[in-house]
Amino acid sequence: MSATMATVRLRPGHVQPIWAGHPWVYAQAIAKIDGGTPAIGDVVRVLDPQGNVMGRGFWSARRAIPVRLVVADEATSLDDSGWLVARIEAALARRRAVGLPDATAGRETDGFRLLHAEGDYVPGLVVDVFGVDAQGHGGAAVVQIGTAGLRRRAPLVLEAIERTLAPRAIFDRTTPTTAQAEGFALDDALSALPPIDALRFRERGLAFEIPHDLGQKTGFYFDQRPLRARVESLAAGRAVLDAYCYVGGIALSAARGGAAAVLGIDDSLRAIEVAGGCARRNGLGERARFLRGDVRKELPRLAAEGARFDLVVLDPPKLAPTRGDRDAALKYQTKLVEAASAVLAPGGLLAISSCSAAIGEGELARSLAIGARRVGRVATVLDRLGQGADHPVPAAFPEGVYLSTLIAELG
């Protein structure tokens, strides 16, 4: 422990969430800082108003959350890889406990989120793995770093990933937006292993091959695994529309589930091409077709042409990155429901998702009700889903619940 480490002292009334396990120290919770102003990415000590140690974490001066706590003690060194190795090993054990990876015939799954930042007690670090063996080793690891503290320690991150996972390749998918907000520069410090041309993996027995530079987050939306499985169970005999389909994960699930026909729509030509390739790879090319287009324009066009579907899935990109975007996002989502309702057959099912923590289940239900009512429909919620088990959330960290899905019947 450095003698020059800055100490962050909390205001009264802001202690209990952190004591219970919440990893964030908000700016308004800080009474004062002793020991000088910390540099971006420094380790800082956090004390309650009585001087009790609450933990230590990394300083992010440019954010509304200046401290993300990592350890509760004062002995663990955050400047070697030991603590991170232990957290990754614990995360892997957590995945094994919920059946990941899965080698069961017909349900083979060797791609999933291995490390979910705060959910696995490593704030700011996400690691998705693709094509791992039965122990969760090998394959490709795709990494996103969200704090300056971890970026400064990129060699330690790389060392910990290599020691615990022994991947064949590591890709850094940290976004320029995150780097700018946190005050660090992007470099190739996390891409030390030879690159591969594609991310190859299986999910529930379906085979996917995605070019490694196809730019959606870490390459695949593993968090929607429960929705893909649910759509597959509902699809038999139905005409299915998968809006914002990306590489066709939901569309392929519906096709394998026995859908009469499946249409996927996305505005990325490359994603549509990859989706078609994945459909053919799984023997589903004749049942699932894909269309490049803007969902907001394609839904009215399909309605005008008299197209009708028995199951429509709306899984748009994040509409409310911050709470300040919430109202505009709700209006957008409500209009989407209205447009989708017009192409949904009587008694059909509409699944709508929000991947914004600012739009929870209650807000999603309001959008669903109002959007359906605008075209004379009544929505009855039949099922509720969230992020998969490989996206865990500490009980003291409600902000970690960011994905909500409602499945409703529209009368």
Protein Blocks (a to p, Z undefined) as FASTA:
>chain_A
ZZklccddddehilmmmmnopabdcfklpmbdehiaadehiacddddfkopafbdcdddf
kbmblbacfbfbfkbcckbfklmmmmmmmmmmmmmmnopacfbghiaccbdcfbgcjlno
pghiacddehiafkopghjdddddfbfklmmmmmmmmmmmmmmnopabdcdfbdfklmmm
nopacdfklmmbccdfbdcddeehiacdddfklcghjopafklmmmmmmmmmmmgopacd
dehklnommmmmmmmnopabdcdddfbfklmmmmmmmmmmnopmmmpccddddfklmmmm
mmmnopacfbdcdddddfblbfklmmmmmmmmmmmmmmmmmmpcehiacddddfbfklcf
klmmmmmmmmmmmnopacddfbdcdddfklccdfklmklpmbdcdddddZZ
